[in-house]
Amino acid sequence: MLKSLTIKNFTVFTNTKIEFSPGINIIIGDNSTGKSHLLKLAYTMISTLYLFGRDRIQTIEQLQIKFGDKLNGVFKPDILSNLSHKPLQDSQISIENVSFILKNNEIKADHLPSSYPQIAPLFFPTQEVLSLQPSVFIALYENRYLPIDETYYDLCKALNLPLLKQYSDEIIKPLETELGGKVVLDNNGRFYLDIPQQGKMEISLIAEGLKKIATLVYLIMNGSLLNGCTLFWDETEANLNPRMRVKVAKALAALTKQGIQIILTTHDLFLMKELSLLIDINQIPARFFSLKRQDQDTNIEQGKVLEDLQTIVSLEEELALYDREQSAYYAKKAL
């Protein structure tokens, strides 16, 4: 799990340290404040350390190459130095037991890490991947140049794993009820929704929001979401109506009880409040982060509960809308 992340001179961040909760972490903020960059950078760090342990890398040079390759794959810059906030200055990214420095398009690590994650992290990008046919997409990505970031490839690899013989229905059943059926993968690598008394429906024909739910279900069923995993989810509310957001929020809360760390971004005030309520009721450890641009830099406000944050952009806009509605009402009444 990710405990802390220190960022210096990277994209919109000049000097920032973030302390994460082992439970649910909610990142909010206006557009272009760096929410997705923060999520992707944290994912890149955890992925690199996981690969370090899995591949039993022995030298610091191999570790540097691994991190550089992952950074390139996830962010897709023309050159690595484009990721620096100020191109002529070094960038430094650190987690608990290792630091990387980006200088002149080269990556340097200060030392080999003393420990590493045992479970691969997962990243949910803003677009769904089930309809890409993961096995086909994997082959294309490995053999062709595609202008798509590596989080899609990584998620497809996780979805391509076979199902566990046994898994818990505690989280899956409410989500399958929302889906109206079971998620299945045929021998040709195509996903379907098997609906009782109707048969199998191609995953490409179901609603976008339901595809996100189906992805979550299948990753639980094939064991990719295990104790010790960190799940990153960019714009969690995308294509989900309020009823579905409630279901997803409950599923995420249940996942934390199984030892899974959640780090997500959202613009949606409804989802923030729903998660905040579940966190309070279930006493889930949590952290809230509000990103705000100021003088060409992004500042991060941190709190243990939503009410700790002084800046909640979506709340400010909701209040502004209420004021506009009141002004329009009284203006019309005065005519």
N, C-alpha and C positions, 0 to 999 in steps of 0.2 A: 504493500500500500504506500501511497505517497503521503509523506508527512509535511515536507516543506519544499519550496521552490524559490530560489533567488535568481533574479534576472537583472542584468546590467547591460544597457545599450543594445537591446534587442527589439527590433521593429518599433512599436510605439512606447516601449518601456525604457526608462533611463536607469532607475535604481529601485527595484521592488523586491520585497520578500513576502511570500504568502505562506501562511500556516494552514494546512488542510485538516479537516476532521476525518476520522476513520469511517464516519457514517455518510451523511449527505452534504454535498457542497454545492451551493447555488450561486452562479455568477450572473450578475445582471449589469446593464449599462446601455447607453445609447449606441447607435451604429458607429463603427470606426473607432471604438474605444479599446479594441484588442481582445474581446472575449474569445473569439475563435482562435486567435493566435496563442492566447494563454492556454487554452484547452489542447491545441495541437502540440505546443512545446512540451507541456507536461506529459502528454502521450508519447512523444518522441523520446523523452528521457527514460520513462518506464520501459518502453519497448526495447530500447538499446540495452538496458541493464538485464532485461529478461533474456534477450538474445545472447548477451555476454555469458550468462550462466548456462543457458541451454547448449551453446556451441563450445563451451569451455575454452573461451579465449584466454590465451596465456600472456600476451604481450600488450603493452599500452598502445603500441602502434596499431594493432588490430582493433582495439577498442575505439581509437580515434577514427579509423576508417568506418567502423560500424555506425558510429554516431553521425559522421558526415553523410554517409549514404542515407540514413534514416531521415535526417534533416532535409536533405535534397528531395527525397521521395514524398515526404509529408507536406512540405511548403512549396515545392516546385519553383524555386527562384531560378533566374538565368544563371546567376553566380551566387555563392554563399554570402559574399560580403554585402549583397543587397538586403540581407536580413538585419544588418546593423542599423541602429537608430541614427548614429552618426558614422558614416562609412570609414572615416579615417581613424576611428577609435576602436579598440578591442571590444568584443562582446563576451560576456561571461554568463554561463548558466550553470547553476549548482543545485543538487538535491542533497540529501542527508550525508552521503558518503563519497561523493565525487563531484568534481567541477570540470567543465569544458570551457575553453577559450576559443573564440572565433577571431582569427587575425589574418588579413590578407588572403582570404578564401581558404585558409587552412584551419583544421581543428586540432587543438592540443588538449590533452587531459592531464590533470595534475598528478594523479596516481590511479592505480587499479582499485575498483570498489571492493570493500570488505564483505559485502553481501549483495544479493540480488533477488528480484522477485521470482517466485517459483511458478506463478501462474501468469499467462500472457494477458495483458490488458486488452480491452475492447473499446472501439471507437465507433459511435453511431454518427455518421455525417448527416448533413441536412437532407440529402436525397436518399430514398430507399434503394436497396440493392437486390432484393429478392427477384424482381423481374429481369435483372441482368443475366439470370442463369449463372450463378456463381462459378460453377465448374468451367463454363465456356469463357467467362470473363477472366478467370485466373490464367487460362492458357493464352488468351490474347495479351494480357498484361505482361506475362513473362516473355512473350515472343515478339511483341510489337511495341512501338512507342505510342503511348496514349497520354494525352494532356489531362490526365485525371490523377488527383493526388492519391497517395498510397494507402490512406485510411480505407478507401473503398476496396482495394485489393486485400488488405488485411482482414476486413470484415467478411469478404467472400470466402477467404480461406477458413475462417472460423465456422461459417455456415456450411461448408463442404464436409465437415466432420460427421461421421455416422452417429446415430442416436445411442444414448445410454440404454442399457436393458432396464434400469430402474431409475426413476427420478421422482421428485416430490410434486404432487398435484396442487399443493397449497397455493402457489402463485399462478400456476397455469390455468386452472379451471375457471376463475373469474374472467381471465383474458380470452379463453376459448369461448366462453358465453358471449362475450362482446363480439368476437369474430363470427360466431354462428356455426363454427365447425372446427376441424382439426387441420393443422398444417402438416402437409406430407411432401416428401421429395421422391420423385420417380427415378427409375434407373437411368434416365437420360439427363438427370441433373436439373429438372424443371420443378419448380414449386407449385403446389396446388392447395386450395382450401377445400377440404372434403366436408361437404355439408350434408347432414342427415336428410334422407329422402329426396335429395336433389343430385347427389353425386359430386364429382370433382369439378371445381371451377379454377381456370387458369389464374395464377396470382396476379397477372397483369391486368385482369378484369375487375379486381376488387379496388375499393377506395384507397387512396394514398395513405391515409391515416391507419387503416387496417393493416397495411403492409408493414408499418412500423411495429404494430402490436405483434404481428406474426413473426417478425424477426426476433423480437424479445422472447417470444414463446419458444421458438426453435433453438435458440442459443441456450436456454435453460434445459431443454430436452436433450441436447447433445453434449451437455456438460461443459460448455465454454464459460458459462457463468458459475464459477465455483468460489468457495471460501478463499479469500485472499486476492481475488480479482478486483481490478479497478475498472469501472465502466465509465467512459467519457461519452456524453451525449450532447451534441451541438443543436441548439434550438429545439428543445424537447417538445415544445407545443406545436411544431409545424404540422399542419394537416390533421390536427386532432381537435374534434369539437369538445366543448366543456365536459360532457359525460365521459368521453374517452380519456380526457386529461385526469379526471378523478380516478379512473381505473388504473392508468399508468402510474399516477402518484402513489396509489396503494401498493402496486407491484414493486415500485422502487423502494418504498418503506419496508416491504417484506424482504426484499433482497438484502438490505442492510442487516437484518436479523440473521441472515445466513453468512455474514462476514464479508459482504461485498461492498466495496467503497464506491460511491456514486459522485461524479463530478459533472455538472451539467450547466449549460447556459440557457437563458430564457429571456424573452421580452414580455412575457405574459403575466399580468398581475394576478389573474385567477389561479394559475398554476403555482405562483409564488405563495399565495395565501393558503392554497390547499396543502402544499408541502409543509408550510410552516405549522399548520394545524396538526397534521399527522406527526410531525417532529415533536410537538408539544404533548400530544395525547400519548404517544408511544415512547416518549423520553429517548428519542434517537439523537445521538451526538451529531451536531451539524455546524456548518459555518456558512455565512452569507457574505458575498463580496459585491460591492458596487464600484464599477469602473467609471471614471470621469476624466475627460480630456481637459487639460489646463496648461496653457503656455507650451504647446507642442509636446506635452508629456501626458501619460496616463497615470493618474493617482488611483490607488485602490483603498477603499474603505472596507473594513472587515468587522463582522459581528457574529455573535453566537445565535442570535435570533433576528428575524426580519426587522423588528422594531428598533434594533440597534443602529440601523442604517439611516443616515441623514438624507441621502440622495437616492430616491427610487423614481426613475424617469417615468415609468408607466403610471405610477400613482399621481405624479405631478400632472401628466397629460390628462388623466381621468378627471382630476379636479378642475383643470382648465376647461375641459369639455363641459362639465357641469356649469361652470361660470358662463360659458357661451350660450348654453341652453337657457339659463335664467335670463340673460340679457336679451336673447331673441324673444323669449316668452313675454317679458315686460314691455319690450318695444312693440310687439304685435298688439298687446293689450291696450297700449296707449293710443293706438290709431283710432 
